[in-house]
Amino acid sequence: MKWQGHRQSDNVEDRRAGGGGGGFRVGGGGSIGIGTIVIAVLASWIFGINPLTVLGVLGGGDPVSAPQSQGPATKPPAADEMAGFVSTVLADTEDVWNGILRTGGAQYREPKLVLFRGAVGTACGTGQSAMGPFYCPGDQKVYLDMGFFDTLRSRMGAPGDFAQAYVISHEVAHHVQNLLGITGKVDAMRGRVSEQQMNAMSVRVELQADCFAGVWAHHSQKGKGWLERGDLEEALNAASQIGDDNLQRKTQGTIVPESFTHGTSQQRTSWFRRGLESGTVQQCNTFDAQRL
């Protein structure tokens, strides 16, 4: 992915306070190894617990009480190549979604993307690295501990910069859903339907976000032509690796469809490809689809 030399977004807040380190540091305590992070990430995805639910977004509570490790929001250091990559991808999502929504007669409100390490305070409660990247509708911010990219590559079998770009664009897609009123409508169903029905609705939300990520990729490539051989395969592989069925098979040996919250590997790649090939949000209506 030829991302260098393109515009970088000013909407990145660096709250990593204190710089690097080998593990994820929570408060003043010890370092949590990457293996622990992987287990926690997989657990949140597998057992019917959406990270947004953990944060209290859908339930209205604040169940997470981990210490926070963060500093004041600053711009990422100019020499931080990985932060530069994130800022460049975010800038391109801004360009694409500004154009798409403007064409539809709407205005795009650009989200902030917060870089953090360990734990971070959000309008949705305390977010932790173990949850993986997430979007908080309460403050309209995407939260990312870039150590997740190491997890994606080394533990989940999804290497590559465009796999990382897919992750960012998927979280930005949740912001688009929020702006379009989709998030609010789904949130309103909580408590009025069964847990299994809510899980099924969560799958449709996540697959639509995958499709929106594909729409972004379509327009991004059309506008910049920055994808290289193998890049699209990286994104499709990432979508496949984090399918509910694949994660359950790897960690518990059995598949429990009623606990799915993000969709199967086949569904995730299919909806991403659908957005990629069509380039239109109209093709991403997972809520009316008879078959996912």
C-alpha contacts under 8 A as a table, 3 or more apart, distances in Angstrom:
res1	aa1	res2	aa2	distance
1	M	161	D	6.61
1	M	162	F	6.49
1	M	226	W	5.64
1	M	227	L	4.75
1	M	228	E	5.39
1	M	231	D	6.54
2	K	226	W	4.87
2	K	227	L	6.43
2	K	228	E	7.22
3	W	6	H	6.25
3	W	85	F	7.04
3	W	88	T	6.97
3	W	89	V	7.88
3	W	226	W	6.49
4	Q	85	F	7.66
4	Q	88	T	7.97
6	H	88	T	6.45
7	R	88	T	5.92
7	R	91	A	6.43
7	R	92	D	7.81
8	Q	84	G	6.96
8	Q	87	S	4.90
8	Q	88	T	4.28
8	Q	89	V	7.66
8	Q	90	L	7.45
8	Q	91	A	5.40
9	S	12	V	6.59
9	S	87	S	5.05
9	S	88	T	6.21
9	S	90	L	6.12
9	S	91	A	4.44
10	D	75	K	7.87
10	D	87	S	7.57
11	N	87	S	7.84
11	N	110	E	7.78
11	N	111	P	7.06
11	N	112	K	4.85
11	N	113	L	6.24
12	V	75	K	6.61
12	V	76	P	7.41
12	V	87	S	6.44
12	V	112	K	5.82
12	V	113	L	4.81
12	V	114	V	5.85
12	V	115	L	7.31
13	E	73	A	5.15
13	E	74	T	5.59
13	E	75	K	5.75
13	E	76	P	7.09
13	E	112	K	7.02
13	E	113	L	6.10
13	E	114	V	4.68
13	E	115	L	6.11
14	D	17	A	7.77
14	D	72	P	7.83
14	D	73	A	5.30
14	D	74	T	5.07
14	D	75	K	5.63
14	D	76	P	5.36
14	D	114	V	5.93
14	D	115	L	4.86
14	D	116	F	6.60
15	R	70	Q	5.15
15	R	71	G	4.95
15	R	72	P	5.91
15	R	73	A	5.16
15	R	74	T	6.82
15	R	114	V	6.76
15	R	115	L	5.67
15	R	116	F	4.95
15	R	117	R	7.53
16	R	19	G	6.25
16	R	69	S	7.64
16	R	70	Q	5.66
16	R	71	G	6.41
16	R	115	L	6.22
16	R	116	F	4.43
16	R	117	R	5.18
17	A	69	S	7.51
17	A	70	Q	5.44
17	A	71	G	4.65
17	A	72	P	7.52
17	A	116	F	7.93
17	A	117	R	7.97
21	G	24	F	7.61
22	G	31	S	7.83
23	G	31	S	5.25
23	G	32	I	5.61
23	G	33	G	5.34
23	G	34	I	6.50
24	F	31	S	5.42
24	F	32	I	5.15
24	F	33	G	6.76
24	F	34	I	7.59
24	F	117	R	6.25
24	F	118	G	4.88
24	F	129	S	7.35
24	F	147	G	7.93
25	R	28	G	7.42
25	R	29	G	6.87
25	R	30	G	6.25
25	R	31	S	4.65
25	R	32	I	6.28
25	R	69	S	7.28
25	R	117	R	6.86
25	R	118	G	5.01
26	V	29	G	5.91
26	V	30	G	6.99
26	V	31	S	6.96
26	V	32	I	7.69
26	V	66	A	7.54
26	V	67	P	6.15
26	V	68	Q	6.53
26	V	69	S	5.85
26	V	118	G	4.95
26	V	119	A	6.18
27	G	67	P	5.04
27	G	68	Q	5.46
27	G	69	S	4.93
27	G	118	G	7.73
27	G	119	A	7.78
28	G	69	S	7.94
32	I	36	T	6.51
32	I	37	I	7.23
33	G	36	T	5.51
33	G	37	I	6.66
34	I	37	I	4.96
34	I	38	V	6.24
34	I	151	T	7.14
35	G	38	V	5.12
35	G	39	I	6.39
36	T	39	I	5.21
36	T	40	A	6.27
37	I	40	A	5.15
37	I	41	V	6.05
37	I	129	S	7.14
37	I	130	A	4.91
38	V	41	V	5.06
38	V	42	L	6.08
38	V	130	A	7.16
38	V	151	T	6.70
38	V	155	R	7.34
39	I	42	L	5.23
39	I	43	A	6.02
40	A	43	A	5.00
40	A	44	S	6.21
40	A	130	A	5.26
40	A	131	M	6.92
41	V	44	S	5.31
41	V	45	W	6.42
41	V	130	A	5.17
41	V	131	M	5.29
41	V	132	G	6.04
42	L	45	W	5.16
42	L	46	I	5.86
42	L	247	L	6.81
42	L	251	T	7.88
43	A	46	I	5.17
43	A	47	F	5.91
43	A	49	I	7.88
44	S	47	F	6.18
44	S	48	G	7.11
44	S	49	I	5.10
44	S	50	N	6.31
44	S	51	P	6.40
44	S	131	M	6.62
45	W	48	G	6.48
45	W	49	I	6.12
45	W	50	N	6.34
45	W	51	P	7.59
45	W	244	D	7.02
45	W	261	T	7.10
45	W	262	H	7.53
46	I	49	I	7.14
46	I	244	D	6.11
46	I	247	L	6.70
46	I	248	Q	6.03
46	I	259	S	7.17
46	I	260	F	6.81
46	I	261	T	7.69
47	F	259	S	6.04
47	F	260	F	7.56
48	G	199	N	6.69
48	G	259	S	4.76
48	G	260	F	5.90
48	G	261	T	5.67
49	I	53	T	6.48
49	I	54	V	6.78
49	I	261	T	7.38
50	N	53	T	5.11
50	N	54	V	6.46
50	N	202	S	7.91
50	N	261	T	6.59
51	P	54	V	4.91
51	P	55	L	6.25
51	P	131	M	5.86
51	P	132	G	7.98
51	P	134	F	6.95
52	L	55	L	5.07
52	L	56	G	6.36
52	L	57	V	5.38
52	L	58	L	6.50
52	L	134	F	7.27
52	L	135	Y	7.54
52	L	136	C	7.30
53	T	56	G	4.99
53	T	57	V	5.67
53	T	58	L	5.28
53	T	59	G	6.26
54	V	57	V	7.62
54	V	63	P	6.64
54	V	64	V	6.98
55	L	61	G	7.63
55	L	62	D	6.19
55	L	63	P	6.64
55	L	64	V	6.45
55	L	124	C	5.43
55	L	125	G	5.34
55	L	126	T	6.66
55	L	127	G	6.53
56	G	59	G	4.97
56	G	60	G	5.03
56	G	61	G	4.51
56	G	62	D	5.06
56	G	63	P	6.42
56	G	124	C	5.85
56	G	125	G	6.52
57	V	60	G	5.51
57	V	61	G	7.20
57	V	124	C	5.41
57	V	136	C	7.23
57	V	137	P	7.49
57	V	138	G	7.55
58	L	187	D	5.50
58	L	190	R	7.05
59	G	190	R	7.37
61	G	125	G	7.83
62	D	65	S	7.59
62	D	124	C	7.02
62	D	125	G	5.04
62	D	126	T	7.48
63	P	125	G	7.43
64	V	125	G	6.50
64	V	126	T	5.61
64	V	127	G	7.33
65	S	126	T	6.36
66	A	119	A	7.08
66	A	126	T	6.79
66	A	128	Q	7.59
67	P	119	A	6.79
68	Q	118	G	7.37
68	Q	119	A	4.83
68	Q	120	V	5.19
68	Q	121	G	6.53
68	Q	126	T	7.32
69	S	116	F	7.93
69	S	117	R	6.69
69	S	118	G	6.05
69	S	119	A	5.35
69	S	120	V	6.14
70	Q	116	F	6.62
70	Q	117	R	7.11
70	Q	119	A	7.17
70	Q	120	V	6.02
76	P	80	D	6.91
76	P	83	A	6.35
76	P	84	G	7.86
77	P	80	D	5.39
77	P	83	A	7.85
78	A	81	E	7.69
78	A	84	G	7.37
80	D	83	A	5.40
80	D	84	G	6.19
81	E	84	G	4.88
81	E	85	F	6.25
82	M	85	F	5.01
82	M	86	V	6.38
83	A	86	V	5.07
83	A	87	S	6.08
84	G	87	S	5.04
84	G	88	T	6.08
85	F	88	T	5.10
85	F	89	V	6.27
86	V	89	V	5.25
86	V	90	L	6.10
86	V	165	A	7.67
86	V	168	I	7.77
87	S	90	L	5.10
87	S	91	A	6.07
88	T	91	A	5.07
88	T	92	D	6.39
89	V	92	D	5.16
89	V	93	T	6.40
89	V	165	A	6.33
89	V	168	I	7.54
89	V	169	S	7.89
90	L	93	T	5.11
90	L	94	E	6.32
90	L	113	L	7.89
90	L	168	I	7.39
90	L	169	S	7.68
91	A	94	E	5.04
91	A	95	D	6.39
92	D	95	D	4.99
92	D	96	V	6.14
92	D	220	S	6.79
93	T	96	V	5.11
93	T	97	W	5.93
93	T	169	S	6.86
93	T	172	V	7.52
93	T	216	W	6.61
93	T	220	S	7.81
94	E	97	W	5.42
94	E	98	N	5.79
94	E	110	E	6.34
95	D	98	N	5.34
95	D	99	G	6.28
96	V	99	G	5.27
96	V	100	I	6.24
96	V	216	W	6.32
96	V	219	H	6.40
96	V	220	S	6.73
97	W	100	I	4.95
97	W	101	L	5.93
97	W	108	Y	6.66
97	W	216	W	7.50
98	N	101	L	5.53
98	N	102	R	5.92
98	N	107	Q	6.95
98	N	108	Y	5.23
99	G	102	R	5.14
99	G	103	T	6.16
100	I	103	T	5.26
100	I	104	G	6.51
101	L	104	G	4.97
101	L	105	G	6.29
101	L	106	A	4.97
101	L	107	Q	5.87
101	L	108	Y	6.12
102	R	105	G	5.03
102	R	106	A	5.18
102	R	107	Q	5.78
102	R	108	Y	7.40
103	T	106	A	7.40
108	Y	179	L	7.79
109	R	179	L	7.85
111	P	140	Q	5.61
111	P	141	K	5.35
111	P	142	V	7.04
111	P	172	V	7.58
111	P	175	H	7.08
112	K	140	Q	6.92
112	K	141	K	4.75
112	K	142	V	6.26
113	L	141	K	5.57
113	L	142	V	4.60
113	L	143	Y	5.86
113	L	144	L	7.34
114	V	141	K	6.90
114	V	142	V	6.07
114	V	143	Y	4.83
114	V	144	L	6.15
115	L	143	Y	6.22
115	L	144	L	5.13
115	L	145	D	5.80
115	L	146	M	7.23
116	F	119	A	6.93
116	F	120	V	6.48
116	F	143	Y	7.20
116	F	144	L	6.21
116	F	145	D	5.13
116	F	146	M	7.83
117	R	120	V	7.48
117	R	129	S	6.85
117	R	145	D	5.41
117	R	146	M	7.93
118	G	128	Q	5.83
118	G	129	S	5.23
118	G	145	D	7.37
119	A	126	T	6.73
119	A	127	G	5.50
119	A	128	Q	4.28
119	A	129	S	6.11
120	V	126	T	5.65
120	V	127	G	5.21
120	V	128	Q	6.47
121	G	125	G	6.20
121	G	126	T	4.60
121	G	127	G	6.20
122	T	125	G	5.23
122	T	126	T	5.75
122	T	127	G	6.62
122	T	136	C	7.28
122	T	139	D	7.24
123	A	136	C	6.98
123	A	138	G	5.21
123	A	139	D	5.54
124	C	127	G	7.90
124	C	136	C	6.01
124	C	137	P	7.69
124	C	138	G	6.02
124	C	139	D	7.82
127	G	131	M	7.28
128	Q	131	M	5.68
128	Q	132	G	7.61
129	S	132	G	5.56
129	S	133	P	7.55
129	S	144	L	7.78
129	S	145	D	5.89
129	S	148	F	7.62
131	M	134	F	7.38
132	G	144	L	7.25
132	G	145	D	7.38
132	G	148	F	6.33
133	P	142	V	7.38
133	P	143	Y	5.68
133	P	144	L	4.76
133	P	145	D	6.79
133	P	148	F	7.50
133	P	167	V	7.78
133	P	171	E	7.33
134	F	142	V	5.85
134	F	143	Y	5.42
134	F	144	L	6.93
134	F	171	E	6.23
135	Y	140	Q	7.15
135	Y	141	K	5.84
135	Y	142	V	4.37
135	Y	143	Y	6.13
135	Y	171	E	5.82
135	Y	172	V	7.52
135	Y	174	H	6.63
135	Y	175	H	7.01
136	C	139	D	6.00
136	C	140	Q	5.63
136	C	141	K	5.58
136	C	142	V	6.44
136	C	143	Y	7.80
137	P	140	Q	4.67
137	P	141	K	7.00
137	P	175	H	7.00
137	P	178	N	6.57
140	Q	175	H	6.64
141	K	175	H	7.86
142	V	171	E	6.47
142	V	172	V	6.94
144	L	148	F	7.81
145	D	148	F	5.98
146	M	149	F	5.62
146	M	150	D	7.62
147	G	150	D	5.33
147	G	151	T	6.71
148	F	151	T	4.87
148	F	152	L	6.08
149	F	152	L	4.89
149	F	153	R	6.20
149	F	164	Q	6.52
150	D	153	R	5.17
150	D	154	S	5.88
150	D	155	R	7.74
151	T	154	S	5.39
151	T	155	R	5.13
151	T	156	M	6.40
152	L	155	R	5.95
152	L	156	M	4.90
152	L	157	G	6.41
152	L	158	A	5.35
152	L	159	P	6.52
152	L	238	A	7.83
153	R	156	M	5.94
153	R	157	G	5.31
153	R	158	A	4.75
153	R	159	P	4.11
153	R	160	G	7.35
154	S	157	G	5.97
154	S	158	A	7.55
154	S	159	P	7.39
156	M	241	Q	6.42
156	M	242	I	7.70
157	G	238	A	7.76
157	G	241	Q	6.97
158	A	163	A	6.66
158	A	234	E	6.78
158	A	237	N	6.16
158	A	238	A	4.96
158	A	241	Q	6.82
159	P	163	A	6.47
159	P	164	Q	7.97
159	P	234	E	6.84
159	P	238	A	7.83
160	G	163	A	5.31
160	G	164	Q	6.68
160	G	231	D	7.42
160	G	234	E	6.01
161	D	164	Q	5.03
161	D	165	A	6.23
161	D	231	D	7.74
161	D	234	E	7.92
162	F	165	A	4.65
162	F	166	Y	6.03
162	F	231	D	5.56
162	F	232	L	7.10
162	F	234	E	6.05
162	F	235	A	5.79
163	A	166	Y	5.07
163	A	167	V	6.54
163	A	231	D	7.64
163	A	234	E	5.06
163	A	235	A	4.28
163	A	236	L	7.76
163	A	237	N	7.65
163	A	238	A	5.68
164	Q	167	V	5.14
164	Q	168	I	6.52
164	Q	235	A	7.77
165	A	168	I	5.15
165	A	169	S	6.09
165	A	235	A	7.88
166	Y	169	S	5.07
166	Y	170	H	6.00
166	Y	213	A	6.59
166	Y	235	A	5.76
166	Y	238	A	7.88
167	V	170	H	5.18
167	V	171	E	6.54
168	I	171	E	5.35
168	I	172	V	6.29
169	S	172	V	4.95
169	S	173	A	6.02
169	S	213	A	5.19
169	S	216	W	7.21
170	H	173	A	4.95
170	H	174	H	6.71
170	H	209	A	5.55
170	H	210	D	5.81
170	H	212	F	7.25
170	H	213	A	5.16
171	E	174	H	5.19
171	E	175	H	6.87
171	E	209	A	7.55
172	V	175	H	5.02
172	V	176	V	6.53
173	A	176	V	4.92
173	A	177	Q	6.26
173	A	209	A	5.06
173	A	210	D	7.65
173	A	212	F	5.72
173	A	213	A	6.19
174	H	177	Q	4.95
174	H	178	N	6.23
174	H	183	T	7.90
174	H	209	A	5.98
175	H	178	N	4.95
175	H	179	L	6.29
176	V	179	L	5.07
176	V	180	L	6.19
177	Q	180	L	5.10
177	Q	181	G	6.32
177	Q	182	I	5.16
177	Q	183	T	5.84
177	Q	209	A	7.68
178	N	181	G	5.20
178	N	182	I	5.77
178	N	183	T	4.86
178	N	184	G	6.88
179	L	182	I	7.62
180	L	183	T	7.87
181	G	184	G	5.47
181	G	185	K	6.48
182	I	185	K	5.28
182	I	186	V	6.36
183	T	186	V	5.27
183	T	187	D	6.07
184	G	187	D	5.03
184	G	188	A	6.16
185	K	188	A	5.22
185	K	189	M	6.93
186	V	189	M	5.41
186	V	190	R	7.32
186	V	201	M	7.44
187	D	190	R	5.61
189	M	192	R	5.35
189	M	193	V	6.37
189	M	198	M	7.66
190	R	193	V	6.35
190	R	198	M	6.88
191	G	194	S	7.32
193	V	197	Q	6.07
193	V	198	M	6.44
194	S	197	Q	5.11
194	S	198	M	6.16
195	E	198	M	4.98
195	E	199	N	6.11
196	Q	199	N	5.05
196	Q	200	A	6.29
196	Q	258	E	5.96
196	Q	259	S	6.97
197	Q	200	A	5.02
197	Q	201	M	6.24
198	M	201	M	4.97
198	M	202	S	6.12
199	N	202	S	4.95
199	N	203	V	6.35
199	N	258	E	7.27
199	N	259	S	6.52
199	N	260	F	6.28
199	N	261	T	5.05
200	A	203	V	5.13
200	A	204	R	6.67
200	A	258	E	7.56
200	A	260	F	7.12
200	A	261	T	6.54
201	M	204	R	5.16
201	M	205	V	6.38
201	M	261	T	7.90
202	S	205	V	4.98
202	S	206	E	6.19
202	S	261	T	5.23
202	S	262	H	6.55
203	V	206	E	5.16
203	V	207	L	6.06
203	V	260	F	6.88
203	V	261	T	4.73
203	V	262	H	4.43
203	V	263	G	5.23
204	R	207	L	5.15
204	R	208	Q	6.07
204	R	262	H	7.62
204	R	263	G	7.80
204	R	286	T	5.51
204	R	287	F	6.11
205	V	208	Q	5.26
205	V	209	A	6.36
205	V	262	H	7.91
205	V	286	T	7.51
205	V	287	F	7.98
206	E	209	A	4.98
206	E	210	D	6.30
206	E	261	T	7.68
206	E	262	H	5.30
206	E	263	G	7.34
207	L	210	D	4.91
207	L	211	C	6.21
207	L	262	H	6.78
207	L	263	G	6.72
207	L	267	Q	7.25
207	L	268	R	5.92
207	L	271	W	6.15
207	L	272	F	7.74
207	L	286	T	6.91
208	Q	211	C	4.90
208	Q	212	F	6.10
208	Q	271	W	7.14
208	Q	284	C	5.60
208	Q	285	N	6.73
208	Q	286	T	5.75
209	A	212	F	4.95
209	A	213	A	6.09
210	D	213	A	4.98
210	D	214	G	6.34
210	D	268	R	6.43
210	D	269	T	7.94
210	D	271	W	6.05
210	D	272	F	4.84
210	D	275	G	7.84
211	C	214	G	4.94
211	C	215	V	6.32
211	C	271	W	4.80
211	C	272	F	4.31
211	C	273	R	7.10
211	C	274	R	6.27
211	C	275	G	4.51
211	C	276	L	7.35
211	C	281	V	7.87
211	C	284	C	5.61
212	F	215	V	4.87
212	F	216	W	6.28
212	F	272	F	7.32
212	F	275	G	6.02
212	F	281	V	6.54
212	F	284	C	6.82
213	A	216	W	5.06
213	A	217	A	6.27
213	A	272	F	6.48
213	A	275	G	7.08
213	A	276	L	7.77
214	G	217	A	4.94
214	G	218	H	6.18
214	G	271	W	7.72
214	G	272	F	4.65
214	G	273	R	6.09
214	G	274	R	6.96
214	G	275	G	4.23
214	G	276	L	4.01
214	G	277	E	7.68
214	G	279	G	7.26
215	V	218	H	5.11
215	V	219	H	6.47
215	V	272	F	7.89
215	V	275	G	4.40
215	V	276	L	5.00
215	V	277	E	7.75
215	V	278	S	7.12
215	V	279	G	4.42
215	V	280	T	6.07
215	V	281	V	6.85
216	W	219	H	5.38
216	W	220	S	5.82
216	W	275	G	7.92
216	W	276	L	7.42
216	W	279	G	7.35
217	A	220	S	4.93
217	A	221	Q	6.00
217	A	276	L	5.99
218	H	221	Q	5.54
218	H	222	K	6.22
218	H	275	G	7.41
218	H	276	L	4.81
218	H	277	E	6.79
218	H	278	S	7.70
218	H	279	G	5.40
219	H	222	K	4.90
219	H	223	G	5.99
219	H	279	G	6.55
220	S	223	G	5.24
220	S	224	K	5.96
220	S	225	G	7.33
221	Q	224	K	5.25
221	Q	225	G	4.49
221	Q	226	W	6.09
221	Q	227	L	6.46
222	K	225	G	5.82
227	L	231	D	5.94
227	L	232	L	7.60
228	E	231	D	5.61
229	R	232	L	7.77
230	G	233	E	5.17
230	G	234	E	6.33
231	D	234	E	5.07
231	D	235	A	6.71
232	L	235	A	5.24
232	L	236	L	6.26
233	E	236	L	5.03
233	E	237	N	5.89
234	E	237	N	5.10
234	E	238	A	6.17
235	A	238	A	5.05
235	A	239	A	6.26
236	L	239	A	5.12
236	L	240	S	6.19
236	L	269	T	5.57
236	L	272	F	7.53
236	L	273	R	7.86
237	N	240	S	4.97
237	N	241	Q	6.02
237	N	269	T	7.85
238	A	241	Q	5.11
238	A	242	I	6.43
239	A	242	I	5.59
239	A	243	G	6.54
239	A	265	S	6.53
239	A	268	R	5.65
239	A	269	T	5.59
239	A	272	F	7.90
240	S	243	G	5.35
240	S	246	N	7.61
240	S	264	T	7.67
240	S	265	S	4.14
240	S	266	Q	6.63
240	S	268	R	6.45
240	S	269	T	5.95
241	Q	246	N	6.39
241	Q	247	L	7.25
241	Q	265	S	6.63
242	I	246	N	6.73
242	I	247	L	6.22
242	I	265	S	6.77
243	G	246	N	5.35
243	G	247	L	6.25
243	G	262	H	6.76
243	G	263	G	5.78
243	G	264	T	4.45
243	G	265	S	3.96
243	G	266	Q	7.58
243	G	267	Q	7.93
243	G	268	R	6.59
244	D	247	L	5.23
244	D	248	Q	6.05
244	D	260	F	5.80
244	D	261	T	7.26
244	D	262	H	6.18
244	D	263	G	5.66
244	D	264	T	5.12
244	D	265	S	6.84
245	D	248	Q	5.19
245	D	249	R	6.04
245	D	255	I	5.84
245	D	256	V	7.79
245	D	257	P	7.52
245	D	260	F	7.75
245	D	263	G	7.68
245	D	264	T	5.27
245	D	265	S	6.69
246	N	249	R	5.17
246	N	250	K	6.24
246	N	264	T	7.23
246	N	265	S	6.52
247	L	250	K	5.21
247	L	251	T	6.20
248	Q	251	T	5.30
248	Q	252	Q	5.51
248	Q	253	G	6.41
248	Q	254	T	6.22
248	Q	255	I	5.61
248	Q	256	V	7.71
249	R	252	Q	5.79
249	R	253	G	4.40
249	R	254	T	5.36
249	R	255	I	6.02
250	K	253	G	5.96
252	Q	255	I	7.91
256	V	259	S	5.68
256	V	260	F	7.10
257	P	260	F	5.28
260	F	263	G	6.07
260	F	264	T	7.83
262	H	268	R	7.91
263	G	267	Q	5.89
263	G	268	R	6.12
264	T	267	Q	5.09
264	T	268	R	6.12
265	S	268	R	5.23
265	S	269	T	6.22
266	Q	269	T	5.39
266	Q	270	S	5.91
267	Q	270	S	5.01
267	Q	271	W	6.10
267	Q	292	L	6.27
268	R	271	W	5.45
268	R	272	F	6.16
269	T	272	F	5.14
269	T	273	R	6.00
270	S	273	R	5.15
270	S	274	R	6.09
271	W	274	R	4.83
271	W	275	G	6.36
271	W	284	C	7.48
272	F	275	G	5.36
272	F	276	L	6.16
273	R	276	L	4.82
273	R	277	E	5.97
274	R	277	E	5.37
274	R	278	S	6.10
274	R	283	Q	7.15
274	R	284	C	7.58
275	G	278	S	5.30
275	G	279	G	5.38
275	G	280	T	6.49
275	G	281	V	7.21
275	G	283	Q	6.71
275	G	284	C	6.60
276	L	279	G	5.58
278	S	283	Q	6.96
280	T	283	Q	5.79
280	T	284	C	7.48
281	V	284	C	5.20
281	V	285	N	7.57
282	Q	285	N	6.28
285	N	288	D	5.97
285	N	289	A	6.71
286	T	289	A	5.06
286	T	292	L	7.09
289	A	292	L	6.35
